[in-house]
Amino acid sequence: MSNEPIALSAALASFDALWSPRIVTHVNDYDVRIAKVEGEHLWHVHDDTDEFFLVLDGELNISLREPAGERTVTLPKGAVFTVPRGTEHKPSAPTGAAILVFEPTGTPTVGDRHEEIPDHVDVTTGHVLTS
């Protein structure tokens, strides 16, 4: 882990892959990850941990399946939202976004349980592959 400041803009500029988070630092037993996202991710759930989102650029939608029904929260640049553990959710960014995610080290991007992964989605990261 670096003991120097990290420029998130430079870290984001260092890769182009969508839905493929990069760890920029650690806080205790948590990863601080950044990602570029566009289009839709998978419906998935993290059984044992909350998932914190901060939108660095663009706009992120997070659809949630809750006991009261399904709803979508919209996060503009600068907004934060925490998906509670055990809540099925599906992030999407129709026009693209850059996000920061805070979650326990080793947390899989596709959660503990997820919908069937289509052939055009990387099974290790959950991001959509482009040709």
N, C-alpha and C positions, 0 to 999 in steps of 0.2 A: 504494500500500500504506500502510496506517495505521501510525503509530508509537505508537499508543495500544493498551492492552489491549483484547481482543475478548471479550465475554461470549458464550460459545457458546449459553447458554440464550436470550438475547435474539435472537441470529442465527437460531436454530431457530424462535423464535416469530414471525419476520417472514415466514414463508411456510408454505403448506400442501401444496404439490405433492409427491407421492410419487415416489421414484426419480428425482429431479431435483436433483442435487448443486449446491450453491452454494459458490463459492470464498470462503473467509474470510481467507486470507492466502497468501503465497508464502514458500518457503524455497529459496533458490538457484533452480534451474530446476524446482522442484516446486510443485504446487498443494496446499494443504490445503483439502479440501472437506468440507462437512457435508451430510447428507441425512436426510430422513425416509423410511422404507421400511416397506412392509407388503405381504404377499402374496409373489409370486415375481417375480424378475427373469428374464433370459434366460441360457441357457447361452452362455458366451462365453469368449474367450481373449485375453490381451494377449501378443503374440509377443515384445516387446522389453523389457518391464518387469515387475517385481514389483508387487503391489497390496497396500498395508497398510490394515487395517481396525482401528478402535477403536470399541467399542460404548459410546456415551454414555448410552443408556437402552434398556430393553427387552432383547430377546434376538435374535441374528442367527444363522441357520444358513447355512453355506456348503458346498454339495455340490461335490465335487472328482472329476474323472476323472483318475486317476493310472495309471502303468504297472501297479501291483499291483491295480488295480480301482477301483471307485467307493466313496467314503466321504463322510460328512458330519461337519463339525466344528460344534459348538454354542458360541457365544460369548455368555456372560451380560454384563450391564452391567459395564464396567470391563476386559473382556478384549480382548486384541489378537491379531491373526493376520495373517500375510503369505502371500498366494497367490503361489507362485513363477511367474516368467515362463514362458509356454508351457503353463501348466496350465489346462485347461478347467474352468470353475467356474460355479456358479449360486447367488447369494445369495438368501435368502428370510427372511421374518420373519412367521410366521403371526399373531402378535398385535401386530405393529408394533415399530419400533425407531428410534432416532436413532443415526447413525453418523458417524464422521470417517474420511475416506479420504485417503491421502497417495500421490500419484503424479505423474509428470512432467507439466509443463504441456502441455496439448493432448491428453492421453490421452482417447480417446473412451469414454464410459460403457458402450457395447456392445462394447468391445474391438476388436481388429483383425479377428477372425473371430467370427461368432455364428450361432446357429440362426436359422431364418426368423422374421422379426418379424411377429407377428399384426397385423391391421388396427387393433386397439384399443391398440397400443403406439406411442408417439412414436418415429419412426425416428432422430431426432437425439439423444435422451437415453436411449432404451430404457425409459422408465418407462411404466407402464400408465395409460392414459387412463380416467377415470371419466366417466360421463354426468351 
